[in-house]
Amino acid sequence: MQHLTGLDPLLDDYDAFLLDLWGVIHDGNTLYPGVQDTLTQIHARGKRILFLSNAPRRAEKAQTRLLELGIPTAIAREVMTSGEAAYLHLAMQAEGWQRYAFCGPERDRDLLNGLPYEVATPEFADFVLNVGFTDDNEPVSYWMPLLEASCARGLPMVCVNPDRIVVRLSGEVLPCAGQLADAYAALGGEVRYFGKPYAEVYTLCCARLAGIEKARILAVGDSLETDILGANRAGIDSVLITGGILKPQLFADDESALNVRLLEGLSQSHQAFAQYTLPAFVL
């Protein structure tokens, strides 16, 4: 693992960059310092940029958020999300499902709009669609009656965001759909995941980047268990951003000194190994 201070030394070695959003580009509300310039420079060198997010919504909505944060249209043109991967899979109707029980906020109820599915109670549903929590302070226990009723009927869960948490620049920790998936699995329920680190979303990304060899694609993310593990499984080189979700652990003793030994231990624990680290997505 090579520890770098900026991305510039790698730009000539790769033709496409697969970039995580939350923890690398923004924290949901604000771009990270230096991100705008880094993206501009990568784009100016003729490199492909494909944003890959575990956002539980269609790619168009994630793209709109990038535009709202000031990323130019020419740079934010290509986006893939876990929600998009789930939508494309469910559009094939391979399982013959018709109705689903819904876990998530109102803003994401439109995920399956345009597809022939209906929302139902667990009693009448064919599967559970898990996009996450209603608000940032909601406990898992709020959803337990629906999860228990669904599990009792043997309904599979479609988890549209494998992340368990995300972190804002302020350090605030927000819960994600992966926590509800953990609870459902603990009940004995079947969970089907879409997004990083699972293969289907990488297949979609590589199709978007057709013509570029995998050896010339570099994935950038801040999570070992999603971004880096997913890149490893897909046969793609990766950069771990150490100033994202892992910052409280990796810089607990000294905010200016990366705890390399701890990082190596975490990498072994997750069996996820990045080729490079960066403190932030900067040149």
C-alpha positions, 0 to 999 in steps of 0.5 A: 500500500502506497501512501500518497499526499495527492492524486497527481502521480497516478493520473498518467497511469489511469484513463477512468476514475470510479469515484465514490460520492459521500466521503470523497466528493461531498458529505451530503450537503457540502463539497470537500475542500479541493474536490472541485479543482481535482475534478476539473483537472482530471476532466481537462486531461481527457480522463473519464469520470464515473461517479459510483454511489451507494445512494438508494435512489436513481442515478439522475437524482444523484446527478442532480445533487452534484449539479446543485453542489456546483459540479459542472454538467460536463463532469457530472455526466456519468453517474451510477448508484445502488438504487439504479442497479436495483431499479434495472434489476427489478425492471426485468421482473425475473422473480415475478414479484408484484408488491413490496413492503417499503422501508424508507423516507418519503423522498425515496418512495419514487425509486420504482416509479414506472415499474409495475410494482405496488406498495403493500403491507407485509401480509400481501407483499412479495418482497421488502424494499429497504432504502433506509431510515425515515430520518437521521435519528430513527432507531432500528427498533422503529422498523422491527414490527415490519421486519418481523412480519416480513420475515415471518412470511419468508419475504426476501429483502432488497437492500438498496444501500449496503452502507451502515453509516455515513459521516458528515464533515462535522463528524455527525454519523447518520444511519443507512439501510445496511443497518436494517439489512443486518437486523433482518438477517439477524431475524433469519431473513434473506437479504439481496444487496445492490451496490458496492461491494457487490458484483452487479453494480461493477458490471454496470460500471464496466459496461459504461466504461467499455473500451477501457481496460480494467487495469486503466480504471482506478476506484476511489472511496473511503470505505474498506468494506464497500469501496475497496472490497468492491474494487478488489472483487472487480479486479480494479485498482483502488485508492482509500481516502483516509479522511472520510468515514475511517478518519476517527479511527485512523487519526485518533492519536494524531490528526496529522499522522495516519495510523498505518498499523491500524489501517493494515489491521482493518484491511486484513479484517475486511480482506480489503486492500487498496493500492494507495491511500490519500488523506483527501481527494486532492491533487 
